[in-house]
Amino acid sequence: MDTRFLQTFVSVVELGSIAEAARRMNLTSAAIAQRVQALEAELDAQLIIRVGRNVRPTEAGRAVYERSGSLLQSLRALKAAAALDVPAGELRLGAVSTALTGILPSILKRVKDLYPSLTFYIAPGTSIDLYRRVISGDLDGAILVEPPFAIPKECDWQAIREEPLTLIVPSDMNLSDPHALLTEQPFVRYDRNHWGGRLADSYLRLCNIKPHERLELDALEAIAIMVNSGLGVSLVPDWAPPWPEGLSLKKWVIYDRRFIRRIGMVWNRSSLQTRVILAILEGTSGLPREGQNGHTRQASA
């Protein structure tokens, strides 16, 4: 069996789309379909069916998908072991959306220079989902928000960046009384299903602020654009640039250690790519530990 075909099938199932799998793998849709068809022919079973523009696994496809994770993980371990003293094979990393653009590119460039034989699989997602994938062994590590609970013994954690909770408002708004703005202005809330969103909610509760909620979103970039458009104010972590272009915002930073979003790496100690992950963390020492974007005022809770 050509394991590339199996990995392609797994990507199609996880993304629910041949076209999206083709985009992520830098192949044509026809090439993706051919790989899946070759795997179906080898296994003598139909693995996926089309549902409109999307695809979903058949019963046989679901069974193959559920068993493929451990097989591919074992294969990656074999490749890493065969590399002996030179890390090679595939490094599977996850990253939250702001880390994908603000932290990960420079890290990957450095690691690629150090280990040219290494290939990368990058999985976007929420901190909660990525954490679960690291615990299960599906990912070697992930850059995410520090979990609000103890890390299990089979994993390690190291902080990369601290992002203080920050009130963002349109540039023409007076920031002389931030708590009044949070109480009186429409509020664009950072989704409480995210660990960072829960941090903002904790601050509001501590200060006994009951905002007039207009929207609740899970994308920080979208929240900044909504505030810039005059749709309200928001409490967000001061994430690593780039922020969306063309914004004109004011910021009120809450310098209180209880309300800092910490971004870092969590990794599985059993991963054979631990050496590479440690090299990644060594390379983050030169990154800005805390970002300031736009017009900023300081505050404390």
Residue pairs with C-beta under 8 A, 6 or more apart in sequence:
1 39
1 42
2 38
3 71
3 72
3 75
4 35
5 35
5 36
5 38
5 39
5 42
6 39
6 68
6 71
6 72
7 72
8 21
8 25
8 32
8 35
8 36
8 39
9 35
9 36
9 39
9 47
9 48
9 61
9 64
9 65
9 68
10 65
10 68
10 69
10 72
11 21
11 24
11 25
12 18
12 21
12 32
12 36
12 48
12 55
13 48
13 55
13 56
13 57
13 61
13 65
15 21
15 24
16 54
16 55
16 56
17 53
17 54
17 55
18 29
18 32
18 33
18 36
18 55
19 29
19 53
21 32
22 28
22 29
22 31
22 32
25 32
36 47
36 48
39 47
40 46
40 47
43 60
43 64
45 58
45 60
45 61
45 64
46 58
46 60
46 61
47 57
47 58
47 60
47 61
47 64
48 55
48 56
48 57
48 58
48 61
49 55
49 56
49 57
49 58
57 64
57 65
69 136
69 138
73 137
73 138
76 89
76 90
76 92
76 272
77 272
79 88
79 89
79 90
80 87
80 88
80 89
80 272
80 273
81 272
82 88
83 89
83 117
86 115
86 117
87 115
87 117
87 118
87 273
87 275
87 276
88 115
88 117
88 118
89 117
89 118
89 119
89 272
89 273
90 118
90 119
90 120
90 121
91 111
91 118
91 119
91 120
91 121
91 140
91 273
91 276
91 277
92 120
92 121
92 123
92 138
92 139
92 140
92 273
93 104
93 120
93 121
93 122
93 123
93 139
93 140
93 141
93 142
93 143
94 122
94 123
94 124
94 125
94 130
94 133
94 134
94 139
94 141
94 142
94 143
94 144
95 103
95 104
95 122
95 123
95 124
95 125
95 130
95 142
95 143
95 144
96 124
96 125
96 126
96 127
96 130
96 143
96 144
96 145
96 263
97 124
97 219
97 220
97 221
98 220
98 221
98 239
98 240
98 263
99 143
99 144
99 240
99 263
100 122
100 124
101 240
101 242
102 239
102 240
102 241
102 242
102 291
103 143
103 160
103 161
103 240
103 263
103 284
103 287
104 122
104 143
106 283
106 287
107 280
107 283
107 284
108 120
110 280
110 283
111 118
111 276
111 279
111 280
111 283
112 118
112 120
114 279
115 276
115 279
118 276
123 130
123 133
123 139
123 142
125 133
125 142
126 193
126 194
126 218
127 142
127 144
127 145
127 147
127 194
127 195
127 196
128 193
128 194
128 195
130 139
130 142
130 144
131 142
131 144
131 147
131 266
133 139
133 142
134 140
134 141
134 142
134 155
134 266
134 267
134 268
135 152
135 154
135 155
135 268
137 268
137 270
137 271
139 268
140 267
140 268
140 271
140 273
140 274
140 276
140 277
141 265
141 266
141 267
141 268
141 271
141 273
141 277
141 280
142 265
142 266
142 267
143 160
143 263
143 264
143 265
144 263
144 264
144 266
145 194
145 195
145 196
145 261
145 262
145 263
146 157
146 159
146 195
146 261
146 262
146 263
146 264
147 157
147 195
147 266
148 195
148 198
151 157
151 266
154 268
154 269
154 270
155 266
155 267
155 268
155 269
156 266
156 267
156 269
157 264
157 265
157 266
158 264
158 265
158 281
159 262
159 263
159 264
160 263
160 264
160 265
160 281
160 284
160 287
161 240
161 262
161 263
161 264
161 284
161 287
161 288
161 289
161 290
161 291
162 260
162 261
162 262
162 263
162 289
162 290
163 237
163 238
163 239
163 240
163 260
163 261
163 262
163 263
163 290
163 291
164 237
164 238
164 253
164 254
164 255
164 256
164 259
164 260
164 261
164 290
165 199
165 200
165 203
165 235
165 236
165 237
165 238
165 253
165 254
165 256
165 259
165 260
165 261
166 235
166 236
166 237
166 238
166 251
166 252
166 253
166 254
166 296
167 175
167 178
167 181
167 182
167 233
167 234
167 235
167 251
167 252
167 253
167 254
167 299
168 223
168 224
168 227
168 233
168 234
168 235
168 236
168 249
168 250
168 251
168 294
169 175
169 181
169 185
169 227
169 233
169 249
169 250
169 251
169 252
170 227
170 228
170 230
170 248
170 249
170 250
171 248
171 249
171 250
171 295
173 181
173 185
173 233
173 250
175 181
175 250
175 252
175 297
178 252
178 299
179 207
179 209
181 233
182 204
182 207
182 209
182 211
182 233
182 235
183 209
183 210
183 211
184 212
185 211
185 212
185 232
185 233
186 212
186 213
186 214
186 231
186 232
186 233
187 211
187 212
187 213
187 214
187 232
187 233
187 234
188 214
188 215
188 216
188 217
188 223
188 226
188 227
188 231
188 232
188 233
188 234
189 197
189 200
189 201
189 211
189 213
189 215
189 216
189 217
189 234
189 235
190 196
190 197
190 200
190 216
190 217
190 218
190 220
190 223
190 234
190 235
190 236
191 197
191 216
191 217
191 218
192 198
192 201
192 216
193 218
194 218
195 261
196 220
196 236
196 237
196 261
197 218
199 237
199 259
199 261
200 235
200 236
202 258
202 259
203 235
203 254
203 259
203 301
204 210
204 211
204 235
206 301
207 301
214 231
214 232
215 226
215 231
215 232
217 223
217 226
220 236
220 237
220 239
221 243
221 244
223 234
223 236
224 234
224 236
224 243
224 244
224 247
224 249
225 244
225 247
226 232
226 234
227 233
227 234
227 249
228 244
228 246
228 247
228 248
228 249
237 260
237 261
238 251
238 253
238 290
238 291
238 292
238 293
239 261
239 291
240 263
240 287
240 288
240 291
241 291
241 293
243 293
243 294
247 294
248 294
249 294
249 295
250 294
250 295
250 296
250 297
251 293
251 294
251 295
251 296
251 297
252 296
252 297
252 298
252 299
253 292
253 296
253 297
253 298
253 299
254 299
254 300
254 301
255 298
255 299
255 300
256 300
256 301
258 301
259 301
265 277
265 280
265 281
267 274
267 277
271 277
